[in-house]
């Protein structure tokens, strides 16, 4: 039971066009439900007008009941909760933002360590060179290769060696070039070139081809 009820203009606009009797019945049905929650028992125009106004009356009654049970203070608490959440978000964002550069710094440090490890040259052992040469069929003496560069401090010219396998390949190419140069010498390569008279040797060989005996100039 309530002491008052809100009668909206929309109710009146819907009811005022009815004949007087039905208009009175419709107003009575709406007021009885709004004040005493009594629904009309008979169907008709009055019942139709009541059903039109009932949702709004129910909503008003719920608001009224919530107000009598202390519903209004709960409404005040909601902005406070919302404010707490709003204040916390910037703080959380600030903490995350401050943490990210540290993570990036750690990643950079790890990358630098990896780069330093990659750039560090480790001299090969004789077995390392031997295995590599056998795998690629390089005619390189592993001990000679290791001894040669070890005596130079593993330097290639004025620079520190970075890739010993590349140096092995260069060594193998140099050996092949030397062999090619040796095989292209003239037919008299078995003689000591510094002490041999190639003109006299050629003349002797030509006379042997034509069947003449070699002789000196006094004969």
Buried (B, 14 or more C-beta within 10 A) or exposed (E): EEEEBEBEEEBEEBBEEBEEEBBEBBBBBBBBBBBEEEEBEEEEBBBBBBEBBBEBBEEBBEEBEEEEEEEEEEEEEEEEEEEEEEEEEEEEEEEEEEEEEEEEEEEEEEEEEEEEEEEEEEEBEBEBBBEBBEEEEBEBBBEEBBEEBEEEEBEBEEEEBEEBEEBBBEBBEEBEEEEEEEEEEEEEEEEEEEEEEEEEEEEEEEEEEEEEEEEEEEE
